Amino acid sequence: MRAIQTSLLALTLAFAAHAAEAGDIVVHAGTLIDGVAAQPRRQVSILIHDDMITAIKDGYVSPAGAQAIDLSRATVLPGFIDVHVHIGAKLPSTTNATEYWVTHSAIDQAFDDAVYARAMLQQGFTSARDVGGGDDSVSVRDAINDGKIAGPRLWVALEALGPTAGHGDPRSGLDPALSHPGWENGIVDTPEMARIRVREHKRRGANLIKIMPSGGIASTGDDPRQQLMTDEEMKVAVDTAHSLGMKVAAHIYPAGAIEAAVRAGVDSVEHGSFATDQTFALMKAHGTYLVPTLTVFDTFYAAARDHPELLTPGTAAKELANDLLPKQNLPRALKSGVKIAYGTDLGEGDHAMEFRLFIEGGMAPMDAVFAATRNGAELIGSDKIGSIQPGRYADLVAVPGDPLKDITQYEKVAFVMKGGVVYREAGKPTAQP
């Protein structure tokens, strides 16, 4: 009997060893930009078990039983992070914004979300913040997490919080008799409303909160150079969010409003178009991130120039007057030393475009990588993404050449792995959900 038990134990151990090896992968990287070091490494092996990186070894090693992936002629980077997306947003040059909005339901929107999420992952973006969606964004995030559809890991904000007649008021520019359930979900006109809205958003599944302290550009009737939320409303929203473990992103343009939001404790300033040297110095002192979103300004400027009839009524002139300013302001931000994270403000479209705009604006190529990897991870608040090192998710991207010398490489993503699962190989999508 003891001999049989010993044999059974041996078989059990053998099976367990095989099962452990079944989830083992080794990636041979010709060049590794790991999101940590300022210099690339050459000829390394990335060891992966299930969805996590377990080790980085010099040279090309092949542990017994591990599946080997040969990227020895490629540059391997951490999966990219876009910290400002609207996952289902259509490009402004292809769709009439108002017509689409009033003729499509949240279910229609969720299908767009799924299509654009998959496309974003194929571009190499394995994590993202959906900064201002609705219940559809929560559902898509959860479907991605459950493996039902492919897409980046999502941290989701619901409707942006702001005042009546502000940038996020859905009624602006419409027949005042129109109404729809949910149009009040982001309206904040008092500090107490700010507290309640934040708590409601947490209850509905939000990971973070977005506020709109100033007017905007792609909205009817408001002025992007005015502060529209009070200092107290901002402070209550931020304090409530932080007490619930959520960070706060602030869509904001004018310098004075940015400075008020920074003093209120926001974690990031989205856009920040009219910031001054004083503004950036205050942001740096508070550790507040800047997310410049240069991509969306280029995209909307072209739409306003070529297809103004497709934009929200009355906004083309605002786009033409303001959309070139963020690129002009980027050198000032870089000189200040403020922390910068990568965000495009897109759903549909080219999420790699921000790399080119950063570098053309004076950002060092490696700093552009950091903005889209470790900086994004820090802003999100996750220690599992943003770099290639033990204890991080196996989120890898590979391009054929050197992205530090050739910015077009970001448009040539040949390989994408998220959590140990390969979604793109040899430049083509794999048969994943």
N, C-alpha and C positions, 0 to 999 in steps of 0.2 A: 504493500500500500504506500509506504514511504517513497519507494522508487517511482510509483505512478505520480504521486504528488510532486516529486522533484521534477519529473518530466513535464507535468502540466505547468509548473511554475516557470520552467525554462521556455516553454512555448509562449506563455503569457508575456514574459519579458521580451522575447524576440518579436512578438506582435506589437508590443508597445514601442519598441525601438523603431520598427518599420513605420508605425503610425506617426511617430515624431518626425522621421525623415521625410514622410510624404508631404509635409508642409514646409520643407526646407528648399530655399532657392539661393543661388549665388549669382551675383551680377558682376561680370568682369568689365570694369570701366577703364577705357583708355585714358581719359582725363576726368577727374572728379572735382567739381565745384560744390563744396559741401554745405554752403550757407553759414559756415562758422569761420573758417580761415580766410585771410585776405589773398592767399595764393592757392592756385589749383594744385592737386596731387595727380601723379601719373601712375598708371598701371596698378590699380587697386581692385580688391574684391570686396563686394558688399554682401554680407551674409544676412539672410532673412529667414525668420521662422514665422509661418502663418502671416500675420499682417504687420509684424514689427521687425525693425532692423536689430540684429543682435551683435554685430561686430563689423569693423572695417579692417581689412588686412592688406598689407603691402604685397604687391605681386598678384599673380593669378593663381588662386588656390581653388581646389574643387573637392569639398568634403564629400565623403562617401554618401551616396543616396540623394544628394542635393541636385535639383534641376539647375543647370547652368544656362545663363542668358549672356550671350556674347555681345557686349557693347564696347569691345576693345578698340574700335575705330571711331568711337563717338565721344562726345562730352556729356557727362551725366550731371544733372543738377537736382536739387530738391523740387518736388512738385510746387508749382507756382501758386501764389495766394493773391486773389483779387478782393480787397477789403471793401470795395464799393461797387456792388452790382444791383441791378433790378432784373431779377432772373428771367422774367418773361417780357421785358420791354422790347418793342420793335424799333428798328432803325427809323429815324425821323424822315429819311429820304424816300422811304418805301410805303409808308402808311399814313393816312390822315389820322392824326392823334385823337381828335375829338370824336370823329365818326367811329373809330375802333372802340373807344372807351364806352360809348353809350349803346353799342350794338353787340357787345360780348359779355358773357357772364363770367363769374369766378371759375366755373368749370372750364369754359373755353380758355381762360387765362392759364389754368393749370396745365393744359395740354401744350401751350406755348412754352410754359416754364420747363416742361420735361424735354422738349426739343432743344431749347437753348442750353439747358444744363448739360445735356449730352455733348453738344458742340463745344461748350466751354471745357469740358474734361478732355476732349480730343485735342484741344489747343494747349493742353498741359497744365490747366488750372485744376488742382486737386482739392482746394479749399477756397471758400469765398464767404463774404458777408452780404446777404441780401438786405440792403439798407433801406427798408421802407416798402414792404409788400402788404399782403393780406393773409387771410386764412389759407389761400391757395399756396402761398410760399411755405407755410408750416407743413401742409400736406406733402408737398414735393420734397422738402427736407426729410420728412419722416420716411417717405417712400424710398429715397436714396439710401438712408440709413438701414432700411430693411432689405435692401438689395432688389427692390422691385423695378427700379429704373436706374440708369447710370447718370452720374453727375458728381460734382465736387461736394465735399462736406460743406454743409451750409450752417451759418449762424444767422438767424433771421430776426430782423426788426419788422414790426407790423406798420400800420399807418404812421407816417411822421407826425409828431405832435407840434401843433402851431395854432395861431389864433384865427378867429373868424376873419375872412378876407385875406389871409396870409397865403404863402406859397403852397401850402398843403390843403387849402380849403377846396373840396371838390365842386362846390357850387359856383365858384368864381367864373364869370363869363357865360354862365348858363341862364336860361329862363328861370327867374326866381321861384316860379311855381313848381319846378321840378324837385323831386325828392327821391331818395333811395335808402333802404336800410343799410346802415354802415357808414354813411357819409359823415356822421358825427364822431366816428371812432377816434379821430385824431385831433379834434377841436379842443383847444385849451385856451380859456379866456380868464382864468383865475389861478392862483397857486393851488387851491384845493382841487380844481379840475385836473391840474397837472399830476397831483398825487394819485387821484383816482384813475386817470388814464394809464399811468405807468403800471399800477397794480392790475388793471384789467388786461393790459397787454401781456403781462407775466402769466396771468391765468389762462390766456388764449394760446400760450405756447411760444412767446417771444424769447429769444436769447439775449437780445440787446434792445436798446431804445434809441430812436432817432428823434431829434428835435429840430425845428426850423425857426431859429431866433430871428432871422432876417427875411426880407422878401427874396424872391427868386427871379429867374430869367425865363424859364419855359412855362410860365403861368401868367394868366390874364389879370391885369389890374393892380399888381403889387410892384413895389420898387425895391430892387436888389440892394440899394444903398441905404435902406432904412432898417433899424432894429424894430421888430414887431412884437417879440415877447418881452415881458418885463424881466428885470434882473431876478426878482423874487420867483417868478414862474419858472425860470431856468433853474434856479437853485433848488427849488422843491422837486422838480423833475429829476435832477441829477442825484440829489440825496436819496430820493425814494428808490431810484434804479439801483444805486450802489448798495443800498440796504438789502435789496433782493438779489444781489450778486450779478447784476447786469451792468455792462458798460454803456456809455452814452456817446453817440456820434452826433455832431451838430452841423447841419447844412447851413452855411453862413458865409457872407461875403464882406460886409464893411468892417473896417478896422476896429471901430469902437464896439460894435456888437461882438466881434471875435474876442476882444479883450474881456468883455463882460462874461461871455460864455466860459472862457478859460478860468476866470476867477470863480465862476460857479462850479468848476470841477469837471467839465466835459473831458472825455478821454481822447477825442479826435475832432479836428476841424476839417470838414469836408468842403473842398473848393477853396475857400479863403482868398478869393480873387483880389480883394482890395487891401490886403494886409500890408502893413508898413514894417520898417526895421524895428520899431518899438513893439509892434504886435508879435513879430517872430521872437524877439528877445523874451517877452513874457511867456510865450508858448514854450520856449526852451527851458526857462526857469521852472515851469510847472510840469515839464515832461509830457506836454500835450503833443500828440501826433498831428501832422499835416497830411491830408490825402488830396493832392492837387487835382486829380481827375482831368488831366489834360486831354485825354481821348474824347470825352464827351463834348468838350468845347470845340475841338476841331470838327467833330461829326455834326454838331448842331449849326456851327457857322456855315459849313458847306450846304446844309439843308436850307438855312435861312437865305442864303445867296441864290440857290438854284431852284428850290421848291418851297417858297414861303407859304404857299397855300396849304401845305400839309401840316403846318405847325399849329399849335393852339392859337386861337384868334388874338391878334395884337402883340404877339411875342417875337416876330421876326426882327423887328427893329431893335428890341432889347438884345437879341442874340448878336446881331451885327455890331452893336455898340460895345459889347462887353466880352465876347468870347475870345478875343485875342489877348486879353490882359493877363490871364494866368500864365501863359508861356513867357510873357515879358517879366513876370514877377518871380518865376522859378529861380533865376540866378540869385536874387536877394534871399530867398529861402535857403538855398544851398550855402550861401556865405554865412548865414546866421547860425548854422549848425543845428537847426530844428530837426527833430526826427521826422522822417518821411516814410509813408507806406504807400504801396502800389494799389491804385484803384482806378477803374475805367468809367464807372457809371453806366455801363452797357448791360444789355441782356443779349439780344441778337448782335452779332458783329464780331470784329477782330479784337479780342482781349489782349493780344500781344502788342498792340500799337503803342501802349504807354511806355514800353521799353525804349522805342525809338525816340519818342518825344522827350523822355527824361534825358537820354544821352545827348540828343541834339541841343537840349537846353543847358548842358554843361555838367550833368551828373556823371561821375566816374562810372565806367561800365560795371565794375564790381559792386559799387554802391547801388546801382540799378537792380542787380541780382539780390542784394540784401533787402532792398525795399520790397521785393516781391516774394521774399522767403522769410528770413528770421524776423524782420520788422513787422511783417504782417502777422506772424505768429504771436509776437509780443503784444501787438495791439488787440488781437482777438483774445489773448489770455490763455493760450494753449501751449503746453510744453511737449506736445506730441507731434507737432508739425513744424515745417519751416527750415529743417536742416536734416542732413544725412549723418546720423550718428546713432549709436546704440540707445534703445529706449524710445526712438521716434517711430511713427508709422512708416511703413515702406512705401513712401510716396516719391516716385522717381520720374524724371523727365530726361530724355536724351535728344540731342541735336547732332547732326553730322559733322559740324565744324566747330570753330572757336567763337562763341558768342561775345567774348570780351574784345574781339577784333572785328567781328562782322555782325552788326545788329540785325541783319536779315535772317540770321540763324533762328531767331525766335519765331519766325514764320514757317520754319521747316521742322517742326517737332516730329520726330520719327518714332518715338517710343514713349508711352505713358503707363506708369504703374501707380495704382492707388491701393494702399493697404494690402500689398502683395499680389494684387490681381492685375493682370496686364490688359489694358483697354486699347492700346494702340501699339502696333509692332510693324517694323519695316515700312513705316509711313502710312499704314492703313488701319482702320478700326478692326478690332477683334470681335468675335461673336459673343459679346457680353450683353446683358439686358439693355 
